[in-house]
Amino acid sequence: MKKTAEEKAWLAELFDVGDPLAYWTQSSLEAAERLEIDSGLVRDTVPILQNALGKDWIESELKKKFQDMWVSLRDRHPLIHCFLIPGETYIIEPVELAFYLRELAKTPGIEKVIPNLKSAQNYESALLQLAFCYRVKIAGAQEIVLEPEAANDRVGDLAFSLNGQKYLAECYIPSFRDMDTSFEYSGHTVKEINDIAKGLGLRICLCIRMKRELKPGEHKIATAIGKRLLALLEKETMVKESCELADIAIFKVEDDSTVRAVAQAIGVSFGVSEEPDHFGRSLKIKGTKENIEKIRKRLPVEKEPGSYFALWRPNRRTDPWEDETARVGELVERFDKKLPQTKDGQGSKRILIAEVAEAITIAEGDRSNPKVTKVLKAVQNRLVTKHEGIAALFLVSRVWTDKLRYRYTSYAMQGRKEDSLPDDFQHKLALVDYHLSFLDAGTV
């Protein structure tokens, strides 16, 4: 949707902070005591990142023109986000990255990681690589090398040794494409209908129950129905229409507290007993100077109430473990493709570190979920213990904690007994995330 002149003006003011790096540093120092992070490391963060990534590269990324607040943020490099609006998470991440770069500065191969850190697509996996490298260093590993050579002209992420045994590790964040594109395409319909409703002075809830996956351009059919229903809504409180693609209903919002219940009842009338797969609301931030300061500090801001939407997908597999066999197949297929990068032909034991949803579930204490348990056991049987030389498969997740820190929670699948990692080493790895806080004031 196009921005008005007023919206463009306050967006420009929002990001007009002079020198973004100086502003980030000052904001971070002001928050250092509350976040209990070392102020010296905060002061060193920008110089460390400039030295590692290049001052010119950072400045060129920061100078990219804003055309739309959210689109521009989404398209920017993840690290650059942090310097634009320094809130809690956006303070901690650059400090954490600078800490790794400082502590690993003399590690052979560190210079080979820099191009991946500068790549928006590879940044997160490179951050995982440095995080794991630091953890194995603290846990007592020797002969650490980043970007080591692997067999058949491949390259691994990390090599190290323990008591004379060599290990070769690969860090990996697999992507799982959602084959159901109905949400992606119907999002265009939601935006357009909400925009029209706003122009008419209406607050609505748009309910869409997709009957099948949409193809490119087919959202226009749903949009046309929505426009037709909006015209009828002036004299009605709720209107419905169906076509071969979807069932669509729109109702006027009179009481925000009942919107979800009404949407659910509409879903039942469509023949869907479950709650919507996607339920949300458009909220416009008031462009006041007070709100601008709050946004910069990632504080709650005053918002104008907007319209709602409820969407039911045609393919209702929202739980990745609903089809356990399919999930096991997804994981094994992707892990299997990465395992060659953990093989060097020189007797090194092999480690794969993968960031996946299962680790989030485990982090939330849901180890007893029978579906997750079956998936983990199947992956271990079909992949980990089946292949020779695999020391461990670590399923990890980067989570934000109530201690205002990122933590890598992990679940280790051990390889064969003769290949598995020493117990004391794994215990020390866990200590880094669960008992040590290496960014705390006085510890760095």
Secondary structure, DSSP 8 states (H G I E B T S, - for coil): ----HHHHHHHHHHT--SSHHHHHHHHHHHHHHHHTB-HHHHHHHHHHHHHHH-HHHHHHHHTS--SSHHHHHHHS-HHHHHHHS--HHHHHHHHHHHHHHHHTTTSTTHHHHHHHHT-TTTHHHHHHHHHHHHHHHHTT-EEEEES-B-GGG-B-SEEEEETTEEEEEEEE------S--HHHHHHHHHHHHHHHHHHTT--EEEEEEESS---TTTHHHHHHHHHHHHHHTTT-SEEEEE-SSEEEEEEE-S-GGGHHHHHHHHHHHTT--S--SEEEE--EE---HHHHHHHHTT----EE---EEEEE-SS---STTSSHHHHHHHHHHHHHHHGGGG--SSS-EEEEEEE-HHHHHHHTT-TT-HHHHHHHHHHIIIIITTSTTEEEEEEEEEEE-TTSSEEEEEEEEE--TTTS--HHHHHHHHHHHHT--TTBTTT-
